[in-house]
Amino acid sequence: MPECLVPESLTELELERTKLLQRFLQLGDFRPGSITASLRRCGKATCHCARPNDPGHQPQFRLSRKVNGKTVNESFASPGALRKAQREVAEFQRWQQLGQQLVAVNQKICALRPVAEEGGGWTPQEKKRLLRSIGKLRGK
């Protein structure tokens, strides 16, 4: 099915959800964060980087990510380690996009799926829980 067509029936949406879930299974290793490059100067007065108009040392690449609310930076020991991290971050972004698509499809499914009619009204436990939550909303 072409990406530009939006499935409208419940059956088509469920098929789309199945396809998305299969794409999750194809994901490789991934991790969150972003990779940045910073040009730097070492600070030694006799180094070439201290001269005017010198570009400084080679860029230093770092992976930045949040861990328990704090930013953590990781440097790379080799170009191979950098390339590996770039693949993992790209795969994480793919995972995020798939997650957003899955949520969007599921919202459409929920809107289209009919309500299963059950006998009777609210059970006493449901009624009590609803009244309690309404009371909390009103500040009682």
LOMI-719130 format. One record per atom (N, C-alpha, C, O, CB): residue number from 1; chain; atom name; z, x, y. Coordinates in nm, 3 decimals. Glycine has a CB too. Layout:
REM residues N
NUM_A_CA_Z_X_Y
...
REM end
This chain:
REM residues 140
1_A_N_0.000_0.085_-0.118
1_A_CA_0.000_0.000_0.000
1_A_C_0.000_0.089_0.123
1_A_O_0.084_0.179_0.132
1_A_CB_0.122_-0.096_0.000
2_A_N_-0.089_0.068_0.218
2_A_CA_-0.092_0.150_0.340
2_A_C_0.038_0.138_0.418
2_A_O_0.102_0.032_0.419
2_A_CB_-0.210_0.110_0.428
3_A_N_0.076_0.248_0.484
3_A_CA_0.201_0.251_0.560
3_A_C_0.200_0.153_0.677
3_A_O_0.306_0.104_0.717
3_A_CB_0.227_0.392_0.611
4_A_N_0.082_0.123_0.733
4_A_CA_0.077_0.040_0.853
4_A_C_0.101_-0.108_0.823
4_A_O_0.138_-0.184_0.913
4_A_CB_-0.057_0.056_0.921
5_A_N_0.082_-0.149_0.699
5_A_CA_0.106_-0.289_0.665
5_A_C_0.254_-0.309_0.632
5_A_O_0.311_-0.233_0.554
5_A_CB_0.017_-0.333_0.546
6_A_N_0.314_-0.410_0.690
6_A_CA_0.454_-0.438_0.667
6_A_C_0.464_-0.547_0.559
6_A_O_0.416_-0.659_0.580
6_A_CB_0.526_-0.482_0.799
7_A_N_0.525_-0.515_0.444
7_A_CA_0.538_-0.618_0.340
7_A_C_0.627_-0.732_0.391
7_A_O_0.728_-0.709_0.457
7_A_CB_0.597_-0.557_0.210
8_A_N_0.587_-0.853_0.359
8_A_CA_0.661_-0.968_0.410
8_A_C_0.731_-1.048_0.300
8_A_O_0.830_-1.116_0.327
8_A_CB_0.569_-1.058_0.486
9_A_N_0.681_-1.041_0.177
9_A_CA_0.744_-1.120_0.072
9_A_C_0.860_-1.042_0.010
9_A_O_0.863_-0.919_0.015
9_A_CB_0.641_-1.160_-0.036
10_A_N_0.953_-1.115_-0.048
10_A_CA_1.069_-1.054_-0.112
10_A_C_1.025_-0.960_-0.223
10_A_O_1.081_-0.851_-0.238
10_A_CB_1.163_-1.162_-0.167
11_A_N_0.926_-1.000_-0.301
11_A_CA_0.876_-0.916_-0.411
11_A_C_0.818_-0.785_-0.357
11_A_O_0.844_-0.678_-0.412
11_A_CB_0.770_-0.992_-0.493
12_A_N_0.739_-0.793_-0.250
12_A_CA_0.680_-0.672_-0.192
12_A_C_0.787_-0.580_-0.134
12_A_O_0.779_-0.458_-0.147
12_A_CB_0.579_-0.710_-0.082
13_A_N_0.888_-0.639_-0.071
13_A_CA_0.996_-0.559_-0.015
13_A_C_1.077_-0.491_-0.124
13_A_O_1.116_-0.375_-0.109
13_A_CB_1.087_-0.646_0.071
14_A_N_1.103_-0.561_-0.233
14_A_CA_1.176_-0.500_-0.344
14_A_C_1.096_-0.385_-0.406
14_A_O_1.154_-0.284_-0.446
14_A_CB_1.209_-0.605_-0.451
15_A_N_0.965_-0.401_-0.414
15_A_CA_0.878_-0.294_-0.464
15_A_C_0.883_-0.174_-0.368
15_A_O_0.889_-0.059_-0.412
15_A_CB_0.732_-0.345_-0.481
16_A_N_0.879_-0.201_-0.239
16_A_CA_0.888_-0.094_-0.140
16_A_C_1.021_-0.021_-0.151
16_A_O_1.025_0.102_-0.141
16_A_CB_0.871_-0.151_0.003
17_A_N_1.129_-0.094_-0.173
17_A_CA_1.261_-0.032_-0.190
17_A_C_1.263_0.057_-0.313
17_A_O_1.319_0.167_-0.310
17_A_CB_1.370_-0.140_-0.200
18_A_N_1.203_0.011_-0.422
18_A_CA_1.196_0.092_-0.544
18_A_C_1.121_0.222_-0.519
18_A_O_1.162_0.328_-0.566
18_A_CB_1.129_0.012_-0.658
19_A_N_1.010_0.214_-0.446
19_A_CA_0.932_0.334_-0.414
19_A_C_1.015_0.431_-0.330
19_A_O_1.011_0.552_-0.352
19_A_CB_0.802_0.295_-0.339
20_A_N_1.089_0.377_-0.234
20_A_CA_1.174_0.464_-0.151
20_A_C_1.281_0.531_-0.234
20_A_O_1.307_0.650_-0.217
20_A_CB_1.238_0.383_-0.037
21_A_N_1.343_0.457_-0.324
21_A_CA_1.447_0.515_-0.409
21_A_C_1.390_0.625_-0.498
21_A_O_1.457_0.724_-0.525
21_A_CB_1.513_0.407_-0.495
22_A_N_1.267_0.608_-0.545
22_A_CA_1.202_0.712_-0.626
22_A_C_1.177_0.837_-0.542
22_A_O_1.186_0.949_-0.593
22_A_CB_1.069_0.659_-0.684
23_A_N_1.148_0.820_-0.415
23_A_CA_1.127_0.935_-0.328
23_A_C_1.257_1.012_-0.307
23_A_O_1.254_1.134_-0.287
23_A_CB_1.069_0.890_-0.193
24_A_N_1.370_0.943_-0.310
24_A_CA_1.500_1.012_-0.302
24_A_C_1.517_1.108_-0.420
24_A_O_1.570_1.218_-0.405
24_A_CB_1.617_0.910_-0.298
25_A_N_1.471_1.065_-0.537
25_A_CA_1.485_1.148_-0.657
25_A_C_1.400_1.274_-0.650
25_A_O_1.425_1.369_-0.725
25_A_CB_1.448_1.067_-0.780
26_A_N_1.300_1.276_-0.564
26_A_CA_1.211_1.392_-0.552
26_A_C_1.261_1.493_-0.449
26_A_O_1.200_1.599_-0.432
26_A_CB_1.073_1.346_-0.514
27_A_N_1.370_1.464_-0.381
27_A_CA_1.423_1.556_-0.281
27_A_C_1.473_1.684_-0.347
27_A_O_1.526_1.682_-0.458
27_A_CB_1.537_1.490_-0.201
28_A_N_1.454_1.794_-0.278
28_A_CA_1.506_1.922_-0.324
28_A_C_1.642_1.948_-0.262
28_A_O_1.708_1.857_-0.213
28_A_CB_1.409_2.036_-0.291
29_A_N_1.683_2.074_-0.265
29_A_CA_1.810_2.113_-0.204
29_A_C_1.803_2.086_-0.054
29_A_O_1.701_2.111_0.010
29_A_CB_1.842_2.264_-0.232
30_A_N_1.912_2.035_0.002
30_A_CA_1.914_2.010_0.146
30_A_C_2.052_2.029_0.202
30_A_O_2.153_2.018_0.132
30_A_CB_1.864_1.871_0.178
31_A_N_2.053_2.059_0.333
31_A_CA_2.180_2.071_0.405
31_A_C_2.157_2.041_0.552
31_A_O_2.047_2.062_0.604
31_A_CB_2.242_2.213_0.387
32_A_N_2.261_1.990_0.618
32_A_CA_2.246_1.953_0.759
32_A_C_2.251_2.076_0.849
32_A_O_2.296_2.184_0.809
32_A_CB_2.355_1.854_0.801
33_A_N_2.204_2.057_0.969
33_A_CA_2.215_2.162_1.069
33_A_C_2.084_2.182_1.142
33_A_O_1.985_2.114_1.115
33_A_CB_2.259_2.291_1.006
34_A_N_2.086_2.276_1.233
34_A_CA_1.965_2.313_1.305
34_A_C_1.963_2.464_1.317
34_A_O_2.067_2.529_1.329
34_A_CB_1.957_2.244_1.445
35_A_N_1.843_2.518_1.313
35_A_CA_1.826_2.663_1.320
35_A_C_1.778_2.699_1.459
35_A_O_1.681_2.642_1.510
35_A_CB_1.726_2.714_1.211
36_A_N_1.847_2.794_1.519
36_A_CA_1.812_2.839_1.653
36_A_C_1.792_2.990_1.653
36_A_O_1.845_3.061_1.568
36_A_CB_1.921_2.799_1.755
37_A_N_1.715_3.037_1.749
37_A_CA_1.694_3.181_1.767
37_A_C_1.750_3.220_1.902
37_A_O_1.728_3.150_2.001
37_A_CB_1.542_3.219_1.756
38_A_N_1.822_3.330_1.906
38_A_CA_1.873_3.377_2.034
38_A_C_1.835_3.523_2.053
38_A_O_1.853_3.607_1.964
38_A_CB_2.027_3.358_2.043
39_A_N_1.782_3.551_2.171
39_A_CA_1.753_3.689_2.208
39_A_C_1.884_3.747_2.259
39_A_O_1.962_3.679_2.326
39_A_CB_1.637_3.699_2.315
40_A_N_1.907_3.872_2.228
40_A_CA_2.036_3.927_2.266
40_A_C_2.023_4.069_2.317
40_A_O_1.923_4.138_2.293
40_A_CB_2.133_3.922_2.148
41_A_N_2.125_4.109_2.386
41_A_CA_2.139_4.247_2.431
41_A_C_2.273_4.295_2.375
41_A_O_2.372_4.222_2.377
41_A_CB_2.133_4.260_2.590
42_A_N_2.274_4.417_2.325
42_A_CA_2.393_4.465_2.254
42_A_C_2.506_4.505_2.348
42_A_O_2.622_4.507_2.307
42_A_CB_2.356_4.584_2.168
43_A_N_2.474_4.537_2.474
43_A_CA_2.579_4.572_2.569
43_A_C_2.599_4.722_2.586
43_A_O_2.677_4.764_2.671
43_A_CB_2.707_4.510_2.526
44_A_N_2.531_4.805_2.507
44_A_CA_2.543_4.950_2.522
44_A_C_2.457_4.996_2.639
44_A_O_2.339_4.960_2.648
44_A_CB_2.502_5.023_2.390
45_A_N_2.514_5.074_2.729
45_A_CA_2.444_5.116_2.850
45_A_C_2.325_5.206_2.819
45_A_O_2.229_5.209_2.895
45_A_CB_2.540_5.189_2.944
46_A_N_2.329_5.279_2.709
46_A_CA_2.221_5.373_2.675
46_A_C_2.113_5.310_2.587
46_A_O_2.016_5.378_2.554
46_A_CB_2.279_5.495_2.606
47_A_N_2.128_5.186_2.548
47_A_CA_2.031_5.121_2.459
47_A_C_1.908_5.075_2.539
47_A_O_1.918_5.046_2.658
47_A_CB_2.096_5.000_2.386
48_A_N_1.793_5.068_2.472
48_A_CA_1.671_5.022_2.538
48_A_C_1.685_4.881_2.595
48_A_O_1.619_4.848_2.693
48_A_CB_1.554_5.026_2.440
49_A_N_1.769_4.799_2.536
49_A_CA_1.783_4.660_2.583
49_A_C_1.851_4.650_2.719
49_A_O_1.846_4.546_2.784
49_A_CB_1.861_4.579_2.481
50_A_N_1.914_4.760_2.763
50_A_CA_1.982_4.759_2.892
50_A_C_1.885_4.787_3.007
50_A_O_1.920_4.766_3.123
50_A_CB_2.094_4.861_2.894
51_A_N_1.764_4.833_2.976
51_A_CA_1.665_4.863_3.081
51_A_C_1.611_4.732_3.141
51_A_O_1.604_4.630_3.072
51_A_CB_1.548_4.949_3.024
52_A_N_1.574_4.736_3.268
52_A_CA_1.516_4.615_3.331
52_A_C_1.385_4.576_3.260
52_A_O_1.308_4.662_3.218
52_A_CB_1.490_4.640_3.483
53_A_N_1.362_4.448_3.250
53_A_CA_1.240_4.390_3.190
53_A_C_1.225_4.417_3.040
53_A_O_1.119_4.390_2.984
53_A_CB_1.120_4.442_3.261
54_A_N_1.326_4.471_2.975
54_A_CA_1.319_4.491_2.830
54_A_C_1.354_4.358_2.764
54_A_O_1.451_4.294_2.804
54_A_CB_1.416_4.606_2.782
55_A_N_1.277_4.315_2.663
55_A_CA_1.304_4.185_2.601
55_A_C_1.432_4.180_2.517
55_A_O_1.475_4.073_2.475
55_A_CB_1.188_4.147_2.515
56_A_N_1.490_4.295_2.493
56_A_CA_1.613_4.296_2.412
56_A_C_1.581_4.321_2.266
56_A_O_1.471_4.364_2.231
56_A_CB_1.687_4.164_2.427
57_A_N_1.678_4.296_2.182
57_A_CA_1.662_4.317_2.039
57_A_C_1.588_4.199_1.976
57_A_O_1.566_4.097_2.041
57_A_CB_1.798_4.337_1.970
58_A_N_1.551_4.214_1.851
58_A_CA_1.483_4.105_1.781
58_A_C_1.572_3.981_1.783
58_A_O_1.694_3.991_1.788
58_A_CB_1.449_4.146_1.635
59_A_N_1.508_3.864_1.778
59_A_CA_1.590_3.741_1.783
59_A_C_1.683_3.733_1.662
59_A_O_1.649_3.776_1.551
59_A_CB_1.500_3.616_1.789
60_A_N_1.798_3.676_1.686
60_A_CA_1.893_3.652_1.577
60_A_C_1.890_3.502_1.548
60_A_O_1.910_3.420_1.638
60_A_CB_2.038_3.702_1.615
61_A_N_1.866_3.468_1.423
61_A_CA_1.856_3.328_1.382
61_A_C_1.990_3.282_1.327
61_A_O_2.056_3.355_1.253
61_A_CB_1.744_3.307_1.278
62_A_N_2.027_3.160_1.364
62_A_CA_2.154_3.104_1.316
62_A_C_2.134_2.958_1.277
62_A_O_2.054_2.885_1.335
62_A_CB_2.264_3.115_1.425
63_A_N_2.209_2.919_1.176
63_A_CA_2.217_2.777_1.137
63_A_C_2.345_2.722_1.198
63_A_O_2.454_2.773_1.171
63_A_CB_2.214_2.759_0.979
64_A_N_2.332_2.618_1.280
64_A_CA_2.449_2.552_1.340
64_A_C_2.468_2.417_1.275
64_A_O_2.372_2.343_1.253
64_A_CB_2.433_2.536_1.495
65_A_N_2.592_2.385_1.243
65_A_CA_2.623_2.255_1.184
65_A_C_2.768_2.222_1.213
65_A_O_2.847_2.308_1.251
65_A_CB_2.596_2.255_1.031
66_A_N_2.801_2.095_1.196
66_A_CA_2.939_2.049_1.218
66_A_C_3.013_2.045_1.085
66_A_O_2.961_1.994_0.985
66_A_CB_2.941_1.909_1.287
67_A_N_3.134_2.098_1.085
67_A_CA_3.222_2.092_0.969
67_A_C_3.358_2.045_1.021
67_A_O_3.423_2.114_1.099
67_A_CB_3.233_2.231_0.895
68_A_N_3.401_1.929_0.977
68_A_CA_3.527_1.870_1.021
68_A_C_3.538_1.865_1.173
68_A_O_3.642_1.896_1.230
68_A_CB_3.645_1.949_0.963
69_A_N_3.428_1.827_1.239
69_A_CA_3.427_1.811_1.383
69_A_C_3.409_1.939_1.463
69_A_O_3.403_1.934_1.586
69_A_CB_3.552_1.747_1.424
70_A_N_3.399_2.053_1.395
70_A_CA_3.382_2.181_1.466
70_A_C_3.245_2.238_1.434
70_A_O_3.195_2.225_1.323
70_A_CB_3.492_2.281_1.427
71_A_N_3.184_2.303_1.534
71_A_CA_3.054_2.366_1.514
71_A_C_3.073_2.499_1.441
71_A_O_3.156_2.582_1.480
71_A_CB_2.982_2.388_1.650
72_A_N_2.996_2.516_1.335
72_A_CA_3.000_2.639_1.255
72_A_C_2.861_2.700_1.261
72_A_O_2.761_2.631_1.244
72_A_CB_3.044_2.611_1.106
73_A_N_2.855_2.831_1.286
73_A_CA_2.728_2.903_1.290
73_A_C_2.720_2.998_1.172
73_A_O_2.819_3.063_1.136
73_A_CB_2.712_2.979_1.424
74_A_N_2.603_3.006_1.115
74_A_CA_2.581_3.095_1.000
74_A_C_2.460_3.182_1.033
74_A_O_2.354_3.131_1.070
74_A_CB_2.559_3.013_0.867
75_A_N_2.476_3.314_1.019
75_A_CA_2.365_3.406_1.039
75_A_C_2.298_3.432_0.905
75_A_O_2.355_3.403_0.800
75_A_CB_2.413_3.540_1.104
76_A_N_2.178_3.486_0.909
76_A_CA_2.101_3.510_0.786
76_A_C_2.087_3.659_0.761
76_A_O_2.054_3.736_0.851
76_A_CB_1.963_3.444_0.795
77_A_N_2.111_3.697_0.638
77_A_CA_2.108_3.838_0.601
77_A_C_1.965_3.891_0.587
77_A_O_1.943_4.012_0.597
77_A_CB_2.183_3.859_0.471
78_A_N_1.870_3.802_0.563
78_A_CA_1.733_3.847_0.539
78_A_C_1.635_3.737_0.582
78_A_O_1.674_3.622_0.598
78_A_CB_1.711_3.884_0.390
79_A_N_1.509_3.774_0.602
79_A_CA_1.408_3.672_0.633
79_A_C_1.396_3.569_0.520
79_A_O_1.367_3.452_0.547
79_A_CB_1.271_3.738_0.657
80_A_N_1.418_3.609_0.397
80_A_CA_1.414_3.515_0.285
80_A_C_1.524_3.410_0.295
80_A_O_1.501_3.293_0.266
80_A_CB_1.426_3.589_0.154
81_A_N_1.642_3.453_0.337
81_A_CA_1.754_3.358_0.354
81_A_C_1.724_3.259_0.467
81_A_O_1.758_3.142_0.458
81_A_CB_1.886_3.435_0.384
82_A_N_1.659_3.308_0.573
82_A_CA_1.619_3.219_0.683
82_A_C_1.518_3.116_0.635
82_A_O_1.534_2.997_0.662
82_A_CB_1.560_3.300_0.799
83_A_N_1.415_3.160_0.563
83_A_CA_1.312_3.067_0.514
83_A_C_1.373_2.963_0.419
83_A_O_1.335_2.846_0.422
83_A_CB_1.200_3.144_0.442
84_A_N_1.466_3.005_0.334
84_A_CA_1.535_2.912_0.243
84_A_C_1.610_2.807_0.324
84_A_O_1.602_2.688_0.293
84_A_CB_1.633_2.989_0.148
85_A_N_1.683_2.849_0.425
85_A_CA_1.759_2.755_0.509
85_A_C_1.665_2.662_0.584
85_A_O_1.697_2.544_0.600
85_A_CB_1.848_2.832_0.609
86_A_N_1.551_2.712_0.631
86_A_CA_1.455_2.626_0.700
86_A_C_1.404_2.516_0.608
86_A_O_1.391_2.401_0.650
86_A_CB_1.336_2.709_0.753
87_A_N_1.376_2.550_0.481
87_A_CA_1.332_2.448_0.384
87_A_C_1.443_2.345_0.361
87_A_O_1.415_2.226_0.353
87_A_CB_1.292_2.515_0.251
88_A_N_1.566_2.392_0.349
88_A_CA_1.679_2.302_0.322
88_A_C_1.706_2.208_0.440
88_A_O_1.735_2.090_0.419
88_A_CB_1.805_2.382_0.291
89_A_N_1.696_2.258_0.562
89_A_CA_1.715_2.174_0.680
89_A_C_1.602_2.071_0.691
89_A_O_1.627_1.955_0.724
89_A_CB_1.722_2.260_0.809
90_A_N_1.479_2.114_0.664
90_A_CA_1.365_2.021_0.667
90_A_C_1.383_1.912_0.562
90_A_O_1.350_1.796_0.587
90_A_CB_1.232_2.097_0.644
91_A_N_1.434_1.949_0.445
91_A_CA_1.456_1.850_0.340
91_A_C_1.568_1.753_0.379
91_A_O_1.563_1.635_0.344
91_A_CB_1.490_1.920_0.206
92_A_N_1.669_1.802_0.452
92_A_CA_1.776_1.715_0.501
92_A_C_1.719_1.612_0.599
92_A_O_1.757_1.495_0.596
92_A_CB_1.887_1.798_0.568
93_A_N_1.629_1.656_0.686
93_A_CA_1.567_1.564_0.781
93_A_C_1.483_1.460_0.707
93_A_O_1.478_1.344_0.747
93_A_CB_1.480_1.641_0.882
94_A_N_1.417_1.501_0.600
94_A_CA_1.341_1.406_0.517
94_A_C_1.437_1.305_0.454
94_A_O_1.406_1.186_0.448
94_A_CB_1.261_1.481_0.407
95_A_N_1.553_1.351_0.407
95_A_CA_1.654_1.263_0.348
95_A_C_1.702_1.160_0.450
95_A_O_1.719_1.043_0.418
95_A_CB_1.775_1.346_0.295
96_A_N_1.723_1.205_0.574
96_A_CA_1.765_1.113_0.679
96_A_C_1.659_1.006_0.706
96_A_O_1.692_0.889_0.721
96_A_CB_1.797_1.190_0.806
97_A_N_1.533_1.048_0.713
97_A_CA_1.425_0.953_0.739
97_A_C_1.414_0.851_0.625
97_A_O_1.396_0.731_0.650
97_A_CB_1.291_1.027_0.756
98_A_N_1.424_0.899_0.502
98_A_CA_1.420_0.806_0.389
98_A_C_1.536_0.706_0.395
98_A_O_1.519_0.588_0.365
98_A_CB_1.424_0.883_0.255
99_A_N_1.653_0.755_0.434
99_A_CA_1.769_0.667_0.447
99_A_C_1.748_0.559_0.551
99_A_O_1.784_0.444_0.529
99_A_CB_1.893_0.748_0.482
100_A_N_1.689_0.595_0.663
100_A_CA_1.661_0.496_0.769
100_A_C_1.559_0.393_0.720
100_A_O_1.573_0.274_0.748
100_A_CB_1.609_0.566_0.896
101_A_N_1.457_0.439_0.648
101_A_CA_1.357_0.347_0.594
101_A_C_1.420_0.253_0.491
101_A_O_1.389_0.134_0.487
101_A_CB_1.240_0.425_0.531
102_A_N_1.509_0.308_0.408
102_A_CA_1.575_0.226_0.306
102_A_C_1.662_0.118_0.370
102_A_O_1.663_0.004_0.325
102_A_CB_1.661_0.315_0.212
103_A_N_1.734_0.154_0.474
103_A_CA_1.817_0.055_0.544
103_A_C_1.730_-0.054_0.605
103_A_O_1.764_-0.172_0.596
103_A_CB_1.902_0.124_0.655
104_A_N_1.618_-0.016_0.666
104_A_CA_1.529_-0.115_0.729
104_A_C_1.473_-0.212_0.625
104_A_O_1.469_-0.333_0.648
104_A_CB_1.413_-0.043_0.802
105_A_N_1.430_-0.160_0.510
105_A_CA_1.376_-0.247_0.404
105_A_C_1.486_-0.338_0.349
105_A_O_1.462_-0.456_0.326
105_A_CB_1.315_-0.162_0.289
106_A_N_1.607_-0.283_0.329
106_A_CA_1.716_-0.364_0.277
106_A_C_1.757_-0.474_0.374
106_A_O_1.794_-0.583_0.331
106_A_CB_1.836_-0.276_0.246
107_A_N_1.750_-0.448_0.503
107_A_CA_1.782_-0.552_0.601
107_A_C_1.683_-0.668_0.590
107_A_O_1.721_-0.785_0.598
107_A_CB_1.781_-0.495_0.744
108_A_N_1.556_-0.635_0.572
108_A_CA_1.455_-0.740_0.556
108_A_C_1.478_-0.818_0.426
108_A_O_1.462_-0.940_0.423
108_A_CB_1.313_-0.679_0.556
109_A_N_1.515_-0.747_0.320
109_A_CA_1.542_-0.813_0.191
109_A_C_1.660_-0.909_0.208
109_A_O_1.655_-1.023_0.162
109_A_CB_1.572_-0.708_0.079
110_A_N_1.765_-0.863_0.272
110_A_CA_1.884_-0.947_0.292
110_A_C_1.850_-1.072_0.373
110_A_O_1.902_-1.180_0.345
110_A_CB_1.995_-0.868_0.361
111_A_N_1.764_-1.056_0.472
111_A_CA_1.727_-1.171_0.556
111_A_C_1.643_-1.272_0.478
111_A_O_1.652_-1.392_0.503
111_A_CB_1.650_-1.124_0.679
112_A_N_1.561_-1.224_0.383
112_A_CA_1.473_-1.314_0.309
112_A_C_1.537_-1.373_0.183
112_A_O_1.497_-1.479_0.137
112_A_CB_1.348_-1.242_0.271
113_A_N_1.636_-1.303_0.127
113_A_CA_1.694_-1.350_0.001
113_A_C_1.770_-1.479_0.025
113_A_O_1.854_-1.487_0.115
113_A_CB_1.787_-1.242_-0.061
114_A_N_1.741_-1.583_-0.056
114_A_CA_1.810_-1.711_-0.036
114_A_C_1.957_-1.701_-0.074
114_A_O_1.997_-1.619_-0.157
114_A_CB_1.743_-1.821_-0.119
115_A_N_2.036_-1.787_-0.012
115_A_CA_2.180_-1.794_-0.040
115_A_C_2.198_-1.868_-0.172
115_A_O_2.143_-1.977_-0.190
115_A_CB_2.258_-1.864_0.076
116_A_N_2.274_-1.811_-0.263
116_A_CA_2.304_-1.878_-0.389
116_A_C_2.414_-1.980_-0.363
116_A_O_2.526_-1.945_-0.325
116_A_CB_2.347_-1.775_-0.501
117_A_N_2.381_-2.105_-0.383
117_A_CA_2.478_-2.213_-0.360
117_A_C_2.578_-2.216_-0.475
117_A_O_2.541_-2.225_-0.592
117_A_CB_2.407_-2.351_-0.344
118_A_N_2.704_-2.210_-0.439
118_A_CA_2.811_-2.218_-0.538
118_A_C_2.884_-2.349_-0.518
118_A_O_2.887_-2.403_-0.407
118_A_CB_2.909_-2.096_-0.527
119_A_N_2.941_-2.399_-0.622
119_A_CA_3.013_-2.525_-0.612
119_A_C_3.136_-2.514_-0.525
119_A_O_3.206_-2.412_-0.526
119_A_CB_3.052_-2.574_-0.749
120_A_N_3.162_-2.620_-0.449
120_A_CA_3.283_-2.626_-0.368
120_A_C_3.276_-2.546_-0.241
120_A_O_3.175_-2.482_-0.212
120_A_CB_3.399_-2.580_-0.448
121_A_N_3.385_-2.550_-0.167
121_A_CA_3.394_-2.478_-0.040
121_A_C_3.466_-2.346_-0.059
121_A_O_3.450_-2.277_-0.160
121_A_CB_3.466_-2.563_0.067
122_A_N_3.546_-2.314_0.040
122_A_CA_3.621_-2.189_0.036
122_A_C_3.735_-2.201_-0.064
122_A_O_3.796_-2.307_-0.077
122_A_CB_3.675_-2.154_0.175
123_A_N_3.763_-2.092_-0.134
123_A_CA_3.882_-2.090_-0.221
123_A_C_4.003_-2.075_-0.130
123_A_O_3.990_-2.031_-0.016
123_A_CB_3.875_-1.973_-0.328
124_A_N_4.123_-2.112_-0.178
124_A_CA_4.243_-2.097_-0.094
124_A_C_4.264_-1.952_-0.046
124_A_O_4.306_-1.930_0.067
124_A_CB_4.366_-2.143_-0.171
125_A_N_4.233_-1.854_-0.133
125_A_CA_4.249_-1.714_-0.094
125_A_C_4.149_-1.676_0.016
125_A_O_4.185_-1.606_0.111
125_A_CB_4.229_-1.621_-0.217
126_A_N_4.024_-1.723_0.005
126_A_CA_3.924_-1.694_0.106
126_A_C_3.962_-1.758_0.239
126_A_O_3.948_-1.697_0.345
126_A_CB_3.785_-1.742_0.061
127_A_N_4.009_-1.880_0.233
127_A_CA_4.048_-1.953_0.353
127_A_C_4.162_-1.880_0.425
127_A_O_4.159_-1.865_0.547
127_A_CB_4.090_-2.097_0.319
128_A_N_4.260_-1.834_0.349
128_A_CA_4.375_-1.765_0.406
128_A_C_4.329_-1.634_0.473
128_A_O_4.373_-1.601_0.583
128_A_CB_4.481_-1.736_0.296
129_A_N_4.241_-1.560_0.404
129_A_CA_4.189_-1.434_0.457
129_A_C_4.109_-1.457_0.586
129_A_O_4.122_-1.382_0.682
129_A_CB_4.102_-1.363_0.351
130_A_N_4.027_-1.561_0.587
130_A_CA_3.947_-1.592_0.706
130_A_C_4.035_-1.630_0.824
130_A_O_4.013_-1.584_0.936
130_A_CB_3.849_-1.707_0.676
131_A_N_4.136_-1.713_0.799
131_A_CA_4.225_-1.754_0.907
131_A_C_4.303_-1.635_0.962
131_A_O_4.325_-1.626_1.083
131_A_CB_4.322_-1.862_0.857
132_A_N_4.344_-1.544_0.874
132_A_CA_4.415_-1.424_0.917
132_A_C_4.326_-1.336_1.005
132_A_O_4.371_-1.287_1.108
132_A_CB_4.464_-1.344_0.795
133_A_N_4.200_-1.317_0.965
133_A_CA_4.110_-1.232_1.044
133_A_C_4.076_-1.298_1.178
133_A_O_4.060_-1.227_1.278
133_A_CB_3.981_-1.204_0.966
134_A_N_4.064_-1.430_1.181
134_A_CA_4.040_-1.501_1.308
134_A_C_4.160_-1.484_1.400
134_A_O_4.144_-1.464_1.521
134_A_CB_4.011_-1.652_1.282
135_A_N_4.279_-1.492_1.343
135_A_CA_4.401_-1.473_1.423
135_A_C_4.407_-1.334_1.484
135_A_O_4.449_-1.319_1.598
135_A_CB_4.525_-1.496_1.337
136_A_N_4.364_-1.232_1.408
136_A_CA_4.365_-1.095_1.460
136_A_C_4.263_-1.079_1.572
136_A_O_4.288_-1.008_1.669
136_A_CB_4.335_-0.994_1.347
137_A_N_4.149_-1.146_1.559
137_A_CA_4.047_-1.138_1.664
137_A_C_4.096_-1.200_1.794
137_A_O_4.062_-1.153_1.903
137_A_CB_3.918_-1.208_1.618
138_A_N_4.174_-1.305_1.782
138_A_CA_4.227_-1.375_1.902
138_A_C_4.350_-1.305_1.959
138_A_O_4.400_-1.343_2.064
138_A_CB_4.262_-1.520_1.867
139_A_N_4.399_-1.201_1.889
139_A_CA_4.513_-1.126_1.937
139_A_C_4.646_-1.189_1.905
139_A_O_4.744_-1.166_1.975
139_A_CB_4.502_-1.107_2.082
140_A_N_4.650_-1.270_1.800
140_A_CA_4.777_-1.336_1.764
140_A_C_4.851_-1.255_1.662
140_A_O_4.960_-1.294_1.620
140_A_CB_4.752_-1.477_1.710
REM end
